[in-house]
Amino acid sequence: MAQAATAPVLPQTDHASKRIAVIGAGAAGICMAKYLREVGFAVTIFEIGSQIGGMWCYQNDNGLSSAYRTLHINTSRGVTRFHDLDFDDDVQAFPDHWDMHRYLEKYARHFNLVPLIRFNSRVADIRPAFDPASDPPRWDIVLEDGKTEEFDTVIAATGHLADPMHVPIFRDNFTGTYVHSHHYKEPEDFVGQRICVVGVGNSACDIASDVCVTSPRCVLVARSGAIILPKLFCGIPFTDITRKIQRPWIPGWLRRKLTGILTFLVHGNMQKLGFRPMEKRVHTTSNGTIVTDIAYSRIAVKHEIEKIDGKVLHFSDGTAEEFDTIIAATGYQIQLPFISRDIVPLEDNKLRLYKRMVQPGWPGLYFPGFFNTDTALNMVFEHQARWIRAVEMGEAVLPSDDDMWADIKAQERWVGERFKDTARHTIEEEHVVYLGALKKSLRLMKRLAKWRKGKFPTPQTKLGKLSPER
């Protein structure tokens, strides 16, 4: 692989006195560090393991990666890349986790971020060292070894795919082998077993297609309706096509309609494959093989498990079958073990943040990357990084706590009205809508900053209107 050129050392600016801690050297963390470093902030990245790449580092020694050996990203390389650095020329259309890991290492080298990373540094606690009512932000980072360092700003980019969410009836009542998808790594471990995969998300479909070929019986339990997007359309990556219609001036209903038509042309009617009809929107699933596996009867689709009797599963259609293994692709719980719940409440898997990043009442603390969306994450990380950078540079000013809470409640209503009521969907975002909201809020916050500096004789907007319409 060709060695990437190293970015030039940037000149020091007035921002050099501001110290910023980034927790996590995954895609979100190195993206945040790159955008903040390039304007001169003094950035330190704390990484719990010895590798760059977070979840994209297969068998990462930080113990947190959910990657399995056959994992490929769902978006094409053109959609997945950061805007200012491409994959190497020989990378396949849909990068696998090795491609992604190499790319993130390349990104860190190219933008000279590696010297900023402190590997094998577990953050045990983030403590405020200021009175938010009167003082500028100062935060203490306490490491596992007891050392403490003070920073002006903390960016927690640790992600939300590390702590499996278990359904007790599967874990506790089934007497065969129970595995959460987080711990699934290779299909060879399951050869010859009768397997029930619970879930219809991306991991569930990938894993079912992995194991069904050598399984005498493989059942996929899809408790909700699904639309499974294809990987290719007429030989073209599907996301390369759909991104052309993902424009804010195209109504959301029309974007979804066009995507549904294209999907139907490739995969046909989802209900004929055994899935329930969609009642509310769910997180996007994309898979290139599972429809064929269902058509070949390698995988059977069921709807609900009503009872478990030892190794026998009783389904809602009245049938009962014996299985050797349940693989539960039942999602993840958001965990922030390094910060007090008094600072960041976390109930029912709800992380209630302004624009998915800011905890009202606690300036200088950000949580990028805590969302599910319908496109490549890297592009959204870049938008979040620019938004945070503008606030930290003083170009934009956050709204009042009341206005931020009003925005959070409006966002929760928007999601609740459209998406299925599950723990997973508490952090769901349609990226076209979300990015539009970010841009609008940033424009308004920049106007507020100018007004406070006396550049506007009167406020150009009422603070209560800072919440973008969704």
C-alpha positions in Angstrom: 0.0 0.0 0.0 1.3 3.4 -0.9 2.4 5.5 2.0 0.2 8.6 2.5 2.0 11.9 2.5 2.1 13.5 6.0 0.2 16.7 6.4 2.4 19.8 7.1 2.8 21.0 10.6 0.3 23.8 11.2 1.3 27.2 12.5 0.3 28.0 16.1 -2.7 30.3 16.5 -4.4 32.0 19.4 -6.3 28.8 20.0 -3.1 26.9 21.0 -3.7 27.7 24.7 -7.0 25.8 24.7 -6.5 22.2 25.6 -9.0 19.7 24.2 -9.2 16.0 25.2 -10.7 13.5 22.7 -11.7 10.1 24.1 -11.4 7.4 21.5 -9.2 6.9 18.4 -11.9 5.5 16.3 -13.4 7.2 13.2 -15.3 9.8 15.2 -12.4 10.6 17.5 -9.7 11.1 14.9 -12.1 13.1 12.7 -12.8 15.5 15.7 -9.1 15.7 16.4 -8.3 16.5 12.8 -10.8 19.4 12.6 -9.7 20.9 15.9 -6.0 20.5 15.4 -6.0 22.2 12.0 -7.1 25.5 13.6 -4.4 25.3 16.3 -6.1 23.8 19.3 -3.9 21.6 21.6 -5.5 18.2 21.2 -4.8 15.0 23.1 -6.5 11.7 22.1 -7.0 9.1 24.8 -7.3 5.5 23.4 -8.2 2.6 25.6 -6.4 0.1 23.4 -3.3 0.0 21.3 -4.9 0.5 17.9 -6.4 3.3 15.8 -9.8 2.4 14.3 -12.2 1.6 17.1 -14.9 -0.9 16.0 -13.3 -1.2 12.6 -10.2 -2.8 14.1 -11.2 -6.5 14.0 -10.4 -8.2 17.4 -9.3 -4.8 18.7 -7.4 -5.3 22.0 -9.6 -2.7 23.5 -12.2 -5.4 23.7 -15.0 -3.2 22.4 -15.1 -3.9 18.7 -18.2 -5.6 17.4 -16.6 -6.4 14.0 -16.9 -10.0 12.7 -14.5 -11.6 10.1 -16.9 -11.3 7.2 -18.0 -7.7 7.9 -18.2 -5.2 5.0 -19.5 -1.7 5.4 -23.0 -1.1 3.9 -22.1 2.1 2.0 -19.9 2.3 -1.0 -16.3 3.6 -0.7 -17.3 6.8 -2.4 -20.0 7.5 0.2 -17.9 6.2 3.1 -14.7 8.2 2.7 -14.0 11.5 4.4 -14.2 14.3 1.9 -10.5 15.1 1.9 -8.9 11.7 1.7 -9.7 8.8 -0.6 -9.3 5.1 -0.1 -6.3 3.4 -1.8 -7.0 2.6 -5.5 -7.2 -1.1 -4.9 -9.9 -1.0 -2.2 -13.1 -2.8 -3.2 -16.5 -1.1 -3.9 -17.7 -2.0 -0.4 -14.7 -1.9 2.0 -14.4 -4.6 4.6 -13.2 -4.1 8.1 -9.5 -4.5 7.1 -10.0 -1.9 4.4 -11.6 0.4 6.9 -8.9 -0.1 9.5 -6.1 0.6 7.0 -8.0 3.7 5.8 -8.4 5.1 9.3 -4.7 4.5 10.0 -3.9 6.3 6.8 -6.2 9.2 7.8 -4.4 9.5 11.1 -1.0 9.5 9.5 -1.9 11.9 6.7 -3.2 14.5 9.1 -0.4 13.9 11.6 -2.7 12.8 14.4 -0.7 9.8 15.6 1.6 11.9 17.8 -1.6 13.2 19.6 -2.7 9.7 20.6 -2.0 8.2 24.1 -2.6 4.5 23.6 -3.5 2.1 26.4 -5.0 5.1 28.3 -8.4 4.2 29.9 -10.4 7.2 31.1 -11.9 6.4 34.4 -13.7 9.6 35.1 -14.5 13.0 33.6 -15.1 15.6 36.4 -16.1 19.3 36.1 -13.5 21.6 37.7 -15.7 24.7 37.3 -19.0 26.2 38.2 -21.0 26.2 34.9 -23.1 29.1 36.1 -20.1 31.5 36.3 -16.8 30.0 35.2 -15.4 29.1 31.8 -15.3 25.3 31.2 -12.5 23.2 32.8 -12.6 19.5 33.0 -10.5 16.9 34.9 -9.7 13.7 33.0 -8.9 11.0 35.5 -7.1 8.0 34.1 -7.3 4.4 35.3 -3.8 4.7 36.9 -5.0 7.6 39.0 -3.3 10.4 37.0 -5.4 13.5 36.5 -5.1 16.2 33.8 -7.1 19.3 33.2 -8.6 20.3 29.9 -10.8 23.2 28.7 -13.0 20.9 26.5 -13.7 17.1 26.4 -15.1 15.3 23.4 -16.3 11.8 24.2 -16.2 9.9 20.9 -16.4 6.4 22.3 -19.4 5.2 20.3 -22.4 3.1 21.3 -21.8 -0.4 19.9 -19.8 -1.9 22.8 -22.3 -3.0 25.5 -24.7 -5.7 24.2 -28.4 -5.4 24.9 -29.7 -8.8 26.0 -33.3 -10.0 26.0 -33.6 -11.9 29.3 -35.8 -14.7 27.9 -33.2 -15.6 25.3 -30.2 -15.4 27.6 -31.7 -16.9 30.7 -34.2 -19.5 29.5 -32.5 -21.1 26.5 -30.4 -24.1 27.5 -28.5 -24.3 24.3 -25.7 -21.9 23.3 -26.6 -18.2 23.6 -24.4 -15.7 21.8 -25.0 -11.9 21.3 -24.0 -10.7 17.9 -21.3 -8.5 19.5 -19.4 -11.7 20.4 -19.9 -13.4 17.0 -16.6 -13.4 15.1 -16.4 -16.4 12.7 -19.0 -18.7 11.0 -16.8 -21.8 11.5 -17.7 -21.9 15.2 -21.3 -22.8 14.2 -20.9 -25.4 11.5 -23.6 -28.1 11.6 -25.6 -26.4 14.3 -29.3 -25.5 14.2 -29.3 -21.8 14.5 -31.9 -19.1 15.3 -30.8 -15.5 14.6 -32.9 -12.9 16.4 -33.1 -9.5 14.7 -33.4 -8.1 11.2 -30.7 -5.4 11.3 -27.5 -5.4 9.3 -25.6 -7.7 11.7 -28.5 -10.1 11.9 -28.8 -10.5 8.2 -25.0 -10.7 7.7 -24.7 -13.4 10.4 -27.7 -15.4 9.1 -26.2 -15.5 5.6 -22.8 -16.5 7.1 -24.1 -19.5 9.1 -27.0 -20.7 6.9 -24.8 -22.4 4.3 -23.5 -25.0 6.8 -26.5 -25.1 9.1 -29.2 -27.9 8.8 -31.7 -25.3 9.9 -31.4 -21.5 10.1 -34.3 -19.3 11.2 -34.3 -15.5 11.2 -36.7 -13.9 13.7 -37.9 -10.6 12.4 -40.0 -9.0 15.1 -40.7 -5.9 13.0 -41.3 -5.1 9.4 -38.2 -4.6 7.2 -37.1 -3.2 3.9 -33.7 -4.7 3.0 -31.8 -2.5 0.5 -29.7 -4.2 -2.1 -25.9 -3.6 -2.4 -26.0 -3.3 -6.2 -28.4 -2.0 -8.8 -27.5 -2.7 -12.4 -24.0 -3.4 -11.2 -23.7 0.0 -9.5 -23.4 0.4 -5.7 -26.9 1.2 -4.5 -25.7 4.0 -2.2 -24.0 5.7 -5.1 -27.5 5.9 -6.7 -29.5 6.8 -3.7 -27.2 9.6 -2.6 -28.2 11.5 -5.8 -31.7 11.7 -4.4 -30.7 12.5 -0.8 -31.1 16.2 -1.2 -32.9 18.6 1.2 -35.0 20.0 -1.7 -36.4 16.6 -2.4 -39.3 15.9 0.0 -38.6 13.0 2.5 -41.6 11.0 1.3 -40.4 11.2 -2.2 -36.9 10.1 -1.3 -38.3 7.1 0.6 -40.7 6.3 -2.3 -38.0 6.3 -4.9 -35.7 4.2 -2.7 -38.6 1.7 -2.1 -39.3 1.4 -5.8 -35.6 0.7 -6.6 -35.5 -1.8 -3.8 -38.6 -3.6 -5.1 -37.1 -3.9 -8.5 -34.2 -5.8 -7.1 -35.6 -7.7 -4.1 -39.4 -7.8 -4.8 -42.0 -7.7 -2.1 -40.6 -8.1 1.4 -43.9 -9.6 2.6 -43.5 -12.5 0.1 -40.2 -13.2 1.7 -41.9 -13.6 5.1 -41.4 -10.2 6.6 -44.2 -8.2 8.2 -45.4 -5.0 6.6 -43.8 -1.8 7.8 -45.9 0.1 10.3 -43.3 2.7 11.2 -39.8 3.5 10.0 -37.0 1.4 11.2 -33.2 1.6 10.9 -32.0 0.9 7.4 -30.9 -2.6 6.6 -28.7 -3.4 3.6 -27.7 -6.8 2.4 -26.6 -8.4 -0.8 -27.2 -12.1 -0.2 -30.0 -12.7 2.4 -32.9 -12.4 -0.1 -31.3 -15.2 -2.2 -30.7 -17.3 1.0 -34.4 -17.0 1.9 -35.4 -17.8 -1.7 -33.1 -20.9 -1.6 -34.7 -22.0 1.8 -31.4 -21.7 3.5 -33.1 -19.2 5.9 -36.7 -19.3 7.1 -38.3 -16.1 8.4 -40.3 -16.2 11.6 -41.9 -13.3 13.5 -41.9 -13.9 17.3 -40.6 -16.3 19.9 -43.5 -16.7 22.3 -41.9 -19.3 24.7 -38.7 -21.1 25.3 -38.7 -24.7 26.6 -35.1 -25.7 27.1 -33.7 -25.8 23.5 -37.2 -25.7 22.0 -38.4 -22.4 20.6 -42.2 -21.8 20.3 -43.0 -19.3 17.5 -46.0 -17.1 17.0 -47.2 -19.1 14.0 -47.8 -22.1 16.3 -44.7 -24.0 15.3 -42.0 -25.2 17.7 -38.5 -26.3 16.8 -35.3 -27.4 18.6 -32.2 -25.3 18.1 -28.6 -25.6 19.2 -27.8 -21.9 19.2 -29.4 -18.6 19.5 -27.5 -15.6 18.1 -29.2 -12.5 19.4 -28.6 -9.4 17.2 -30.7 -7.4 19.7 -28.8 -4.1 19.7 -26.7 -2.2 22.2 -27.1 -0.2 25.4 -25.5 3.2 25.5 -22.9 3.3 28.3 -20.8 6.2 29.5 -18.9 4.6 32.4 -16.5 7.5 32.7 -19.0 10.2 33.6 -21.5 10.7 36.4 -25.2 10.2 35.7 -25.7 13.5 37.6 -23.9 15.2 34.7 -25.3 13.1 31.8 -28.5 11.3 32.7 -29.0 8.0 30.8 -32.5 6.4 31.3 -34.2 3.9 29.0 -31.2 4.1 26.6 -32.0 7.8 26.0 -29.0 10.1 25.6 -30.8 13.5 25.6 -28.4 15.8 23.9 -28.8 19.1 21.9 -28.1 18.3 18.3 -27.0 14.8 19.4 -23.9 16.3 21.0 -24.4 18.8 23.9 -25.6 18.1 27.4 -27.4 21.4 28.4 -25.9 23.0 31.4 -22.4 21.6 30.9 -20.4 23.7 28.3 -17.2 22.3 26.9 -18.5 18.7 26.8 -19.5 17.0 23.6 -20.7 13.5 22.5 -20.3 13.1 18.8 -21.1 9.8 17.1 -24.0 8.8 19.4 -26.6 8.3 16.7 -27.8 5.7 14.1 -28.4 7.0 10.6 -29.1 6.0 7.1 -25.8 6.8 5.5 -22.0 6.5 6.1 -21.0 7.7 9.5 -17.8 9.5 8.4 -19.6 12.2 6.5 -21.9 12.9 9.5 -18.8 13.0 11.8 -17.3 15.7 9.6 -20.5 17.9 9.9 -20.5 17.4 13.7 -16.7 18.3 13.9 -17.3 21.5 12.0 -20.2 22.4 14.3 -18.1 21.7 17.4 -15.2 23.6 16.0 -17.2 26.7 15.4 -18.5 26.7 19.0 -15.0 26.2 20.4 -13.5 29.0 18.2 -16.2 31.4 19.5 -17.7 31.8 16.0 -21.0 30.3 17.3 -22.7 30.5 20.7 -24.9 27.7 22.1 -28.5 28.7 22.8 -29.8 28.9 26.4 -30.4 25.7 28.3 -34.1 26.2 28.0 -33.9 26.6 24.2 -31.7 23.5 24.0 -34.1 21.5 26.1 -37.0 22.7 23.9 -35.1 21.5 20.8 -34.3 18.1 22.4 -38.0 17.6 23.2 -39.0 18.6 19.6 -36.5 16.2 18.2 -37.8 13.3 20.5 -41.4 14.0 19.3 -40.2 13.9 15.7 -38.5 10.6 16.1 -41.3 9.1 18.2 -43.9 10.0 15.5 -42.0 8.3 12.7 -39.9 5.5 14.0 -40.7 2.3 15.9 -40.6 2.7 19.7 -37.6 0.7 20.6 -34.4 1.4 22.5 -32.4 1.4 19.3 -34.5 4.2 17.7 -34.0 6.6 20.6 -30.8 7.8 18.7 -32.1 7.4 15.1 -31.7 10.1 12.6 -32.4 10.6 8.9 -29.1 12.2 7.8 -30.7 14.7 5.3 -32.9 16.0 8.1 -30.2 15.9 10.7 -27.6 17.7 8.6 -30.1 20.3 7.6 -30.9 20.9 11.3 -27.2 21.2 12.1 -26.6 23.7 9.4 -29.5 25.8 10.4 -28.7 25.8 14.0 -25.1 26.8 13.2 -26.2 29.7 11.1 -28.4 31.0 13.9 -25.7 30.4 16.6 -23.2 32.4 14.5 -25.7 35.2 14.3 -26.1 35.1 18.1 -22.3 35.2 18.5 -22.1 38.3 16.3 -24.9 39.9 18.2 -23.2 39.3 21.5 -20.0 40.9 20.1 -22.0 44.0 19.2 -21.9 43.3 15.4 -25.7 43.3 15.3 -27.6 46.2 16.9 -30.5 43.8 17.8 -30.8 40.0 17.8 -31.7 38.7 14.4 -33.7 35.8 15.8 -35.6 35.0 18.9 -33.6 32.4 20.9 -36.7 30.3 21.3 -36.7 29.9 17.5 -33.2 28.4 17.4 -34.7 25.0 17.2 -34.8 24.1 13.5 -38.0 22.8 12.1 -37.9 19.1 11.2 
